[in-house]
Amino acid sequence: MRTEQAILSGLLYNEEYLRKTIAFIKDEYFHDIGDQTVFKLISDYLDKYNRPPTKEALQIELGNIAMPEGVFNSSIETLDDLS
């Protein structure tokens, strides 16, 4: 597992980790555009609903955003790889 995937998995599946670290993580820390997009989705979801997102909620949010097909596919792949 790549470091970026470990961070995103922690943000998605560990609420305590999410709340303690989200303020210190920037999207430019992620080199892959899919990882950046997923991070932005997690951050925006937390800001909007004040609770951690589920994987399914992120997939729905991702489908509601207009973006190039390559970015969408990379983001879906990133979400599928998170465990």
C-alpha positions in Angstrom: 0.0 0.0 0.0 1.3 3.4 -1.0 1.6 6.1 1.7 -1.1 8.2 0.0 -3.5 5.3 0.1 -2.8 4.7 3.8 -3.5 8.3 4.5 -6.8 8.2 2.5 -7.8 4.9 4.1 -7.2 6.4 7.6 -9.3 9.5 6.7 -12.1 7.3 5.4 -12.3 4.6 8.0 -10.9 6.2 11.2 -12.9 9.2 12.5 -10.4 10.1 15.2 -7.6 10.1 12.7 -9.7 12.1 10.3 -10.6 14.8 12.8 -7.0 15.1 14.2 -5.2 15.3 10.9 -7.4 16.8 8.2 -6.4 20.3 9.1 -2.8 19.6 8.5 -3.1 17.7 5.1 -3.0 19.6 1.8 -4.2 18.2 -1.5 -0.8 19.0 -3.1 0.7 16.3 -0.9 -0.9 13.8 -3.2 0.9 13.2 -6.5 -1.8 11.2 -8.3 -4.8 13.3 -9.5 -7.2 10.5 -8.3 -5.8 10.7 -4.8 -6.0 14.5 -4.8 -9.6 14.3 -6.0 -10.6 11.8 -3.3 -8.9 13.8 -0.6 -10.8 16.9 -1.7 -14.0 15.0 -1.7 -13.4 13.7 1.9 -12.4 17.2 3.1 -15.4 18.9 1.4 -17.8 16.2 2.7 -16.5 16.7 6.3 -16.9 20.5 5.9 -20.4 20.2 4.5 -21.9 17.5 6.8 -19.5 17.6 9.8 -19.2 13.8 9.8 -16.9 11.3 8.0 -18.1 10.2 4.6 -18.7 6.6 3.6 -17.1 5.1 0.5 -20.6 5.0 -1.2 -21.2 8.7 -0.4 -17.9 9.6 -2.0 -18.8 7.7 -5.1 -22.1 9.5 -5.3 -20.4 12.9 -4.8 -17.8 12.0 -7.4 -20.6 11.3 -9.9 -22.1 14.7 -9.3 -18.9 16.6 -10.3 -18.1 17.5 -13.9 -14.5 16.4 -14.6 -12.4 14.8 -17.4 -13.0 11.1 -17.8 -9.4 10.3 -16.9 -9.6 12.1 -13.6 -13.0 10.4 -12.9 -11.5 6.9 -13.7 -8.4 7.5 -11.6 -10.6 8.7 -8.7 -12.8 5.6 -8.9 -9.7 3.4 -9.0 -8.4 5.2 -5.9 -11.7 4.7 -4.0 -11.8 1.0 -5.0 -8.3 0.5 -3.6 -9.1 1.9 -0.2 -9.6 -0.6 2.6 
